[in-house]
């Protein structure tokens, strides 16, 4: 559709070949779009793009995506049409799904103080295509100035997420630098009785950021309670956001970590067992997990192990074997054919919790992992985290790698990282 918007005199040559290639892909290589992992808001945004394509009479394979349109209808069919203008829902992050049905003035009331719609540059840009707004325009202009290369992130700001995940990774290696105190105070101030989201403002609270923030505060000596998690409790598991189609393995794993260390409260054990059952049942082939927020099962499996090793260690044993058998010849781990430092870090973090007798048989494997991490620590980040697009939060990923290097150095499989 972007190519269709080009002026007529630019439709020849390179643009024509690109358009033909894109159409061939849509007709021939999208058969798994209805069953494979999808990005955030995919079931809302793709039908909106298809509606726009129909209005332009573009030759797209509309019938191929009828199932996704049905998912869209199932998700929002029972939601009052005006709800998005009156309540801060996750739908604001995917505001583009409204297509030509946007009520501009009603939507303007949902702009966050930072000038965005739920910290989404693309949703904010969609709004600005239909009206003028100085605050929203400055939000996008600021992001462009900060990045300097003409690109925009999938979500911004996300400082709570970044701080919490970095400090969590450091704490997993028993590293708690004194310099983190201002960051911990920031997390404590950002946390409300209803939880916290990826940022102090913009996106509504979610169970994942709330649980990680609580876990980090506990690990660094702050008093916590499970109270901020209560809004996210469902019948069989904790949901990340209202209206979501599937639960998140890692969000529930992070919730379980908090439930295990929170001061006693009514039904605590019952709720813990509910989450353990959900995680046990969510296993793939009985030995690993996948998740909606990360493309690699090494992330999901490591974080499930972190949560279950205390309360259900028997569930973790097959996962340790799965990690062992998944290592590549160069000492790395990687789900997509080639190893990455990030995925290798998650494997090392998880294996650090394996029984001593199991780890004793992995000395050579861990030495190779240490060598791989030391050789590749300067490599560019591979985007595997799932938002509205794939992205790679570099500080979070580097903190996971550093955590793994510290763990390996303490087990004498490598020298301490510089």
CORPEWO-V287657 format. One record per residue. BURIAL is # if it has 24 or more other ideal C-beta (glycine too) atoms within 12 Angstrom, else .. Layout:
<<BURIAL> <BURIAL>>
This chain:
<<#> <.> <#> <#> <.> <.> <.> <.> <.> <.> <.> <.> <.> <.> <.> <.> <.> <.> <#> <.> <.> <#> <.> <.> <.> <#> <.> <.> <.> <#> <.> <.> <#> <.> <.> <.> <#> <#> <#> <#> <#> <#> <#> <#> <#> <#> <#> <#> <#> <#> <#> <#> <#> <.> <.> <.> <.> <.> <.> <#> <#> <#> <.> <.> <#> <.> <.> <#> <#> <.> <#> <#> <.> <.> <#> <#> <.> <.> <.> <.> <.> <.> <.> <#> <#> <.> <.> <#> <#> <#> <#> <#> <#> <#> <#> <#> <#> <#> <#> <.> <.> <#> <.> <.> <.> <.> <#> <#> <.> <#> <#> <#> <.> <#> <#> <#> <#> <#> <#> <#> <#> <#> <#> <#> <#> <#> <#> <#> <.> <.> <.> <.> <#> <.> <.> <#> <.> <.> <#> <#> <.> <.> <#> <.> <.> <.> <.> <.> <.> <.> <.> <#> <#> <#> <#> <#> <#> <#> <#> <#> <#> <#> <#> <#> <#> <#> <#> <#> <#> <#> <#> <#> <#> <.> <#> <.> <.> <.> <.> <#> <.> <.> <#> <#> <.> <.> <#> <#> <.> <#> <#> <.> <.> <.> <#> <#> <#> <#> <#> <#> <#> <#> <#> <#> <#> <#> <#> <#> <#> <#> <#> <#> <#> <#> <#> <#> <#> <#> <#> <#> <.> <#> <.> <#> <.> <#> <#> <#> <#> <#> <#> <#> <#> <#> <.> <.> <#> <#> <#> <#> <#> <#> <#> <#> <#> <#> <#> <#> <#> <#> <#> <#> <#> <#> <#> <#> <#> <#> <#> <#> <#> <#> <.> <.> <.> <.> <.> <#> <.> <.> <#> <#> <.> <#> <#> <#> <.> <#> <#> <#> <.> <#> <#> <.> <.> <.> <#> <#> <#> <#> <#> <#> <#> <#> <#> <#> <#> <#> <#> <#> <#> <#> <#> <#> <#> <#> <#> <#> <#> <.> <#> <#> <.> <.> <#> <#> <#> <#> <#> <#> <#> <#> <#> <#> <.> <#> <#> <#> <.> <.> <#> <#> <#> <#> <#> <.> <.> <.> <#> <#> <#> <#> <#> <#> <#> <#> <#> <#> <#> <#> <#> <#> <#> <#> <.> <.> <.> <#> <#> <.> <.> <#> <.> <.> <#> <#> <.> <#> <#> <#> <.> <#> <#> <#> <.> <#> <#> <.> <.> <.> <#> <#> <#> <#> <#> <#> <#> <#> <#> <#> <#> <#> <#> <.> <.> <#> <#> <#> <#> <#> <#> <#> <#> <#> <#> <#> <#> <#> <#> <.> <#> <.> <#> <#> <.> <.> <#> <.>>
